[in-house]
Amino acid sequence: VFYGEDPEIIKQNSSENLLRGRKRRSIRVSDFVGIFYMVGVMYSLEAVITSIQGLSASSGDLSSLHNLLKGAEDSLRTDSDVKISTLDQLDPSKHSLGYLYLLETVTRGPVSKENASDVALLIARFINSCDAGQIRLASEKFVSLCKRLKDNVLELKDPLRGVAPLLTAIHKVQVSTKRLTALHPDFLQLCLLAKCYKAGFSILSDDILEVDQPRDFFLYCYYGGMICIGRKRFQKALELLFKVVTAPMHLVNAIALEAYKKYILVSLIYNGHFSNSLPKCASTAAQRNFKGFCLTYIEVGNCYNEGKIDELEALVVASSSDFEKDNNLGLVKQAVSSLYKRNILRLTQKYLTLSLQDIANMVQLASAKEAEMHVLQMIQDGQIHALINQKDGMVRFLEDPEQYKTSEMIEIMDSVIQRTIGLSKDILAMDESLSCDPLYLGKVGRERQRYDFGDDFDTVPQKFSM
């Protein structure tokens, strides 16, 4: 390769003619790649592999390699020599960027069910061994590859195989824990299908402040809410579903509707009541349309609020097919059961001692044994504090023994305070960033012009003028 040579001559002449009788000067491999990338020379597969092996060491070389791979991408897809066996020439931990491009190429087409297992294993191994710094240079391609893994394990009807690799992929592609990636919803979906609620719950404690695609945010909160329901973490589930219901939207979408149905039921279970009116922060589209699509669920909420056990159970039986179609029948039954518990909780505020039979009669349970089971479950869940005398069937209600003096409680309070302080700092930073955003300032300027009435009107009333 010679400096000062015209690119067109390089294209037209063979390398042998170029080398004949010319004075040569050695250059770096990255310069070699850059020159050929600019002039559009087609690389063979061997040349691409050689470049990957030689340019995966430093950040500067990786940038040149990335340009090369983007330019050679089309030719690699049409090259019949690019096969899975080609990847054996590369080390996925050292040549992660090049390995990613080749792996994406060989797995791009439709995969038969017989080969889906091998492809899933190949992608999973790459995710576990790849270098995070390199794959972030082509994060969109890495995300596409991970989504292909999800599709393969779903095709195999074995979602559990994709849970651990996708969790690793999230940690590698995520620059900050405050940023939502396109892989978060896919990971939570696999956790739901595999019933790995604990694994899915592990990423829900992060406070998400940066979102690229609204759909990813809707799915993240919706799937996250379902995982929290599976773990009986109803407070966190309510928080996530609330975010979906109140998220900005111009048109009602199916995700928000399904979230609202679950939001009603979880509100009944956790809060013991349901409000017909949506929060003021909800969008106009949500406030106008949600109720029309969720009439049965709203009716359940109204019956619950009135404390009518018989009507509530009759409504559940009559609409069980609709609830089952929405996959919410189990959640509806939990809501009905929580009404009994809510009524028992009310009794603790009026009585110090009651018999199990009296409790059964007051809350409309079938027998004293059933009342005992509800009371025991509430004691176990920490909802009430009571003692049951098995001999005479009496229940004595007690005060909450928690004095908020233990070291564990102090640690909990401290963690909540620290999280609140952190969120406050994040909100201030976001406010400062927004106040300097040109788009925001332009919109504010246009809004001011709409209400600018000229010099005929004082901006401050005369009696308040200083």
C-alpha positions in Angstrom: 0.0 0.0 0.0 1.5 3.4 -1.0 0.8 6.8 0.2 -0.2 9.3 -2.5 -1.6 6.6 -4.8 -4.9 7.5 -6.5 -7.8 5.4 -5.1 -9.1 4.7 -8.6 -5.8 3.3 -9.6 -5.8 1.1 -6.6 -9.2 -0.3 -7.6 -8.2 -0.9 -11.2 -4.8 -2.4 -10.8 -3.8 -5.6 -9.1 -1.7 -5.6 -6.0 1.2 -7.1 -8.0 1.3 -4.2 -10.4 1.1 -1.7 -7.5 4.1 -3.3 -5.8 6.3 -3.5 -8.9 8.9 -0.7 -8.9 7.3 1.4 -6.2 8.9 2.7 -3.1 7.0 1.3 -0.1 6.6 2.5 3.4 5.2 0.4 6.3 1.9 1.5 7.9 -0.3 0.2 10.7 -3.0 -2.4 10.1 -5.6 0.2 11.1 -4.4 2.5 8.4 -4.6 -0.4 5.9 -8.2 -1.0 6.9 -9.2 2.6 6.8 -7.8 3.1 3.3 -9.6 0.1 1.9 -12.8 0.9 3.7 -12.8 4.4 2.2 -12.2 3.2 -1.3 -14.8 0.5 -1.0 -12.6 -2.5 -1.7 -14.4 -5.8 -1.1 -12.8 -7.9 1.6 -12.7 -11.7 1.5 -13.7 -13.7 4.6 -10.1 -14.5 5.3 -9.2 -10.8 5.2 -12.0 -9.9 7.5 -10.9 -12.6 10.0 -7.3 -11.4 9.8 -8.5 -7.8 10.5 -10.6 -9.0 13.5 -7.6 -10.8 15.0 -5.3 -7.8 14.4 -7.6 -5.0 15.5 -9.2 -6.2 18.7 -6.5 -5.0 21.1 -6.9 -1.2 21.6 -9.8 1.2 21.5 -8.4 3.0 18.5 -8.1 -0.2 16.5 -11.6 -1.3 17.6 -13.0 1.9 16.0 -11.3 1.1 12.7 -12.5 -2.5 13.0 -16.0 -1.4 13.6 -16.0 0.7 10.4 -14.6 -2.2 8.5 -17.2 -4.6 9.7 -20.0 -2.2 8.9 -18.7 -1.8 5.4 -18.2 -5.6 4.9 -21.6 -6.5 6.5 -23.4 -6.9 3.2 -20.7 -9.0 1.5 -20.5 -11.3 4.6 -24.2 -12.0 4.4 -23.9 -13.1 0.8 -20.7 -15.0 1.3 -21.5 -18.8 1.4 -18.2 -19.5 3.2 -19.5 -17.8 6.3 -20.5 -20.7 8.5 -20.7 -21.6 12.2 -17.3 -23.4 11.9 -15.8 -20.0 10.8 -16.3 -18.8 14.4 -13.7 -21.3 15.6 -11.0 -19.1 14.3 -11.9 -16.3 16.8 -11.9 -16.0 20.6 -15.2 -14.6 21.7 -13.7 -13.0 24.8 -10.9 -11.2 22.8 -12.5 -10.7 19.4 -16.0 -9.9 20.7 -16.9 -7.2 18.2 -15.9 -9.3 15.2 -17.4 -12.5 16.7 -20.7 -10.6 17.2 -20.9 -9.6 13.5 -20.1 -13.1 12.2 -22.4 -14.8 14.7 -25.2 -12.4 13.8 -24.6 -13.3 10.2 -24.6 -17.1 10.5 -27.8 -17.0 12.7 -29.6 -14.4 10.7 -31.8 -16.7 8.6 -34.6 -18.9 9.7 -33.5 -21.7 12.1 -35.1 -25.1 12.0 -36.4 -26.6 15.3 -33.6 -29.2 15.1 -30.9 -26.6 15.0 -32.5 -24.1 17.4 -31.0 -25.8 20.4 -27.4 -25.5 19.0 -27.9 -21.9 18.0 -29.3 -21.0 21.4 -26.3 -22.7 23.1 -23.9 -20.8 20.8 -25.4 -17.4 21.5 -25.6 -18.1 25.2 -21.9 -19.0 25.3 -21.0 -15.8 23.5 -23.1 -13.7 25.8 -21.3 -15.2 28.8 -17.8 -14.7 27.5 -18.0 -11.6 25.4 -16.3 -8.3 26.4 -18.8 -5.6 27.5 -16.7 -2.8 26.1 -16.5 -4.2 22.6 -20.2 -5.3 22.2 -21.3 -1.8 23.4 -19.8 -0.4 20.1 -22.5 -2.4 18.3 -25.2 -2.5 21.0 -28.1 -2.7 18.5 -26.7 -5.7 16.9 -26.0 -7.3 20.3 -29.6 -6.7 21.3 -30.8 -8.2 18.1 -28.8 -11.3 18.7 -30.2 -11.6 22.2 -33.7 -11.3 20.9 -32.9 -14.1 18.5 -31.9 -16.2 21.5 -35.2 -15.4 23.2 -37.1 -16.5 20.0 -35.1 -19.7 19.9 -35.8 -20.8 23.4 -39.5 -19.9 23.0 -39.5 -22.1 19.8 -38.0 -24.9 21.9 -40.6 -24.2 24.6 -37.8 -24.0 27.1 -37.8 -20.4 28.4 -35.6 -21.3 31.4 -32.6 -21.6 29.1 -32.7 -18.0 28.2 -33.1 -16.5 31.7 -29.5 -16.5 32.8 -28.0 -15.4 29.5 -30.4 -12.5 29.1 -29.7 -11.3 32.6 -25.9 -11.4 31.8 -26.6 -9.6 28.6 -28.5 -6.8 30.4 -25.6 -6.2 32.8 -23.1 -6.1 29.9 -25.0 -3.8 27.5 -26.4 -1.5 30.2 -24.2 1.5 30.8 -26.1 2.5 33.9 -28.6 0.8 36.1 -30.9 3.8 35.7 -31.2 3.1 31.9 -33.9 0.8 30.5 -32.6 -1.4 27.7 -34.6 -3.2 25.0 -33.7 -6.5 26.7 -35.4 -5.8 30.0 -38.9 -6.7 28.8 -37.7 -9.9 27.0 -35.9 -11.0 30.2 -39.0 -10.5 32.3 -41.1 -12.3 29.8 -38.9 -15.3 30.0 -38.9 -15.2 33.8 -42.7 -15.2 33.7 -42.9 -18.1 31.3 -40.3 -20.1 33.3 -41.8 -19.0 36.6 -38.5 -17.7 37.7 -40.0 -14.8 39.7 -37.0 -14.4 41.9 -34.6 -13.8 39.0 -37.0 -11.3 37.4 -37.5 -9.5 40.7 -33.8 -8.9 41.0 -33.8 -6.2 38.4 -37.0 -4.4 39.5 -35.3 -2.6 42.4 -33.5 -0.3 40.1 -35.0 3.2 39.6 -35.3 3.7 35.9 -34.8 7.3 34.7 -33.8 6.8 31.1 -36.0 5.2 28.5 -35.4 4.9 24.7 -38.7 3.3 23.5 -42.0 3.8 25.3 -43.1 0.3 24.4 -40.2 -1.1 26.3 -41.2 0.9 29.4 -44.8 -0.3 29.2 -43.8 -3.9 28.9 -41.1 -3.6 31.6 -43.6 -2.3 34.1 -46.4 -4.7 33.0 -44.3 -7.8 33.2 -42.6 -6.5 36.4 -46.0 -6.1 38.0 -46.9 -9.6 37.1 -43.7 -10.9 38.6 -44.4 -9.0 41.8 -47.9 -10.5 41.9 -46.3 -14.0 41.6 -44.1 -13.2 44.6 -47.0 -11.7 46.6 -45.2 -8.3 46.5 -48.4 -6.4 46.0 -47.1 -3.0 47.0 -44.3 -3.1 44.3 -46.8 -4.6 41.8 -49.2 -1.7 42.4 -46.3 0.8 41.9 -45.3 -0.7 38.6 -48.9 -1.1 37.2 -49.6 2.5 38.3 -46.7 3.6 36.1 -48.3 1.9 33.1 -51.8 3.3 33.8 -50.6 6.9 34.2 -47.9 6.9 31.5 -48.3 9.5 28.7 -50.3 8.1 25.8 -52.2 9.6 22.9 -54.1 6.4 22.2 -55.0 3.6 24.5 -52.9 0.5 23.9 -53.5 -3.1 24.8 -50.7 -3.2 27.4 -52.1 -0.3 29.4 -55.6 -1.9 29.3 -54.4 -5.2 30.7 -52.3 -3.3 33.3 -55.4 -1.4 34.4 -57.4 -4.6 34.9 -54.6 -6.0 37.1 -54.2 -2.6 38.8 -57.9 -2.7 39.9 -57.5 -6.2 41.4 -54.2 -5.5 43.1 -55.6 -2.3 44.6 -58.4 -4.4 46.2 -55.9 -6.9 47.5 -53.3 -4.5 48.9 -55.3 -1.3 49.8 -58.7 -2.9 50.5 -60.5 -0.5 48.3 -60.7 0.8 44.7 -61.2 4.3 43.3 -63.3 4.7 40.2 -61.5 7.8 39.2 -58.0 7.6 37.7 -55.2 9.8 39.1 -55.0 13.3 37.7 -51.6 12.5 36.2 -53.2 9.9 33.9 -53.5 10.9 30.2 -56.8 12.1 28.8 -57.0 9.0 26.5 -56.7 6.8 29.6 -59.4 8.7 31.6 -61.8 8.6 28.7 -61.4 5.0 27.5 -60.2 2.7 30.3 -63.6 2.4 32.0 -65.4 1.4 28.8 -63.0 -1.5 28.3 -63.0 -2.7 31.9 -66.6 -2.6 33.0 -66.6 -6.0 34.6 -63.5 -5.2 36.7 -64.9 -1.9 37.8 -68.1 -3.7 38.9 -66.0 -6.1 40.9 -64.3 -3.1 42.6 -67.6 -1.5 43.4 -69.0 -4.7 45.0 -65.8 -5.0 47.0 -66.0 -1.4 48.2 -69.6 -2.0 49.4 -68.5 -5.1 51.2 -71.2 -7.3 49.6 -69.6 -10.8 49.7 -72.6 -12.6 48.1 -72.9 -10.2 45.2 -69.1 -10.2 44.7 -69.0 -14.0 44.6 -72.0 -14.2 42.3 -70.4 -11.7 39.9 -67.1 -13.7 39.9 -69.0 -16.9 39.0 -71.0 -15.2 36.2 -67.9 -13.6 34.7 -65.4 -16.3 35.3 -65.0 -17.0 31.6 -64.0 -13.4 31.0 -61.6 -13.4 33.9 -60.1 -16.7 32.7 -59.7 -15.4 29.2 -57.7 -12.5 30.6 -55.7 -14.9 32.8 -56.9 -13.0 35.8 -59.2 -15.6 37.5 -56.6 -16.5 40.1 -56.1 -12.8 40.9 -59.8 -12.2 41.2 -60.1 -15.1 43.7 -57.4 -13.5 45.7 -59.3 -10.3 45.7 -62.4 -12.1 47.0 -60.4 -13.7 49.7 -58.9 -10.4 50.7 -62.4 -9.0 51.3 -62.9 -11.6 54.1 -59.5 -10.6 55.5 -60.4 -6.9 55.3 -63.6 -7.6 57.3 -61.6 -9.5 59.9 -59.2 -6.6 60.1 -62.1 -4.3 60.9 -63.1 -6.5 63.8 -59.7 -6.0 65.4 -60.5 -2.3 65.7 -63.7 -3.0 67.6 -63.1 -6.1 69.7 -60.3 -7.4 72.0 -61.7 -11.0 72.1 -64.0 -12.9 69.8 -64.8 -16.6 69.2 -64.0 -18.1 65.8 -67.7 -18.8 65.3 -68.5 -15.2 65.9 -65.9 -14.2 63.4 -67.3 -16.6 60.8 -70.8 -15.2 61.3 -69.7 -11.6 61.1 -67.7 -11.9 57.9 -70.0 -14.4 56.3 -67.7 -17.4 56.3 -69.0 -21.0 56.1 -67.5 -22.3 59.4 -65.3 -21.6 62.4 -62.6 -23.7 60.8 -62.5 -21.5 57.7 -62.4 -18.4 60.0 -59.4 -20.0 61.8 -57.6 -20.5 58.5 -58.1 -16.9 57.5 -56.9 -15.6 60.9 -53.8 -17.8 60.9 -52.9 -16.7 57.4 -53.3 -13.0 58.4 -51.1 -13.6 61.5 -48.5 -15.3 59.3 -48.5 -12.4 56.8 -48.2 -9.8 59.6 -51.6 -8.2 58.9 -52.8 -8.7 62.4 -51.4 -9.7 65.8 -53.5 -12.2 67.7 -53.5 -15.4 69.8 -55.9 -18.4 69.2 -56.9 -20.5 72.1 -57.6 -24.0 70.6 -59.5 -25.2 73.7 -62.3 -22.7 73.7 -62.0 -21.4 70.1 -61.4 -17.8 71.2 -59.2 -15.3 69.5 -57.5 -12.5 71.4 -56.3 -9.5 69.3 -53.0 -7.9 70.3 -51.3 -4.6 69.7 -48.4 -4.3 67.2 -45.3 -5.3 69.1 -43.0 -3.4 66.8 -41.4 -0.4 68.6 -39.2 0.7 65.7 -36.1 0.5 67.9 -34.4 -2.6 66.4 -31.3 -2.4 64.3 -33.1 -4.1 61.4 -35.8 -1.4 61.4 -33.2 1.4 61.6 -31.4 -0.1 58.6 -34.7 -0.2 56.6 -35.4 3.4 57.5 -31.9 4.5 56.6 -32.1 2.7 53.2 -35.4 4.4 52.4 -34.0 7.8 53.4 -30.9 7.3 51.2 -33.0 6.2 48.3 -35.2 9.3 48.7 -32.1 11.5 48.8 -30.8 9.9 45.6 -34.1 10.3 43.8 -34.2 13.9 44.8 -30.8 14.5 43.3 -31.8 12.8 40.1 -34.9 14.9 39.8 -32.9 18.1 40.3 -30.4 17.0 37.6 -33.2 16.1 35.2 -34.9 19.5 35.9 -31.7 21.4 35.2 -31.1 19.4 32.0 -34.7 20.0 30.8 -34.5 23.7 31.6 -31.5 24.0 29.2 -33.0 21.8 26.4 -33.5 23.8 23.2 -36.7 21.9 22.2 -38.2 22.7 25.6 -37.2 26.3 25.5 -38.6 26.7 22.0 -41.9 25.2 23.0 -42.1 27.5 26.1 -41.4 30.5 23.9 -44.2 29.6 21.5 -46.6 29.1 24.4 -45.7 32.6 25.7 -46.3 34.1 22.3 -49.9 32.7 22.3 -50.7 34.6 25.5 -48.8 37.8 24.6 -51.4 40.5 24.3 -49.0 43.3 23.5 -48.6 46.7 25.3 -52.3 47.2 25.8 -52.3 45.0 28.8 -50.0 45.2 31.8 -48.2 42.0 32.8 -48.8 43.0 36.4 -52.0 44.5 37.7 -51.7 48.2 38.5 -52.5 47.8 42.2 -49.7 45.3 42.6 -47.1 47.4 40.8 -44.1 48.3 42.9 
